[in-house]
Amino acid sequence: MKTAQSLALSVVLALSAGASFAQGPIEGNEVFHFTSTLSRAEVQAQAVQANRDGLIARGEATEQPGTAIASGLSREQVRAEAALALKQGRTARGEIVPTGV
């Protein structure tokens, strides 16, 4: 009986101690209390302009305009090089990276 009472008392104390620590503000919660000085239309106009300028990232890698590099090889040459690399075992399969390069 005494062990049950002491166990219940320790649980109550632990819960009340946790509640007392939770009284302060949550760190990083300030972002939810942000008040914008711009109207909805102004924000939408900025988003449209950023999209036109290519400043909105799409996926993990986005190509900026004018960064493409011409290889000078034909499609058949690239395919032949890829087939040779596959035949020689120089291509990665899943997480296994070839070491004999």
Buried (B, 14 or more C-beta within 10 A) or exposed (E): EEEEEEEEEEEEEEEEEEEEEEEEEEEEEEEEEEEEEEEEEEEEEEEEEEEEEEEEEEEEEEEEEEEEEEEEEEEEEEEEEEEEEEEEEEEEEEEEEEEEE
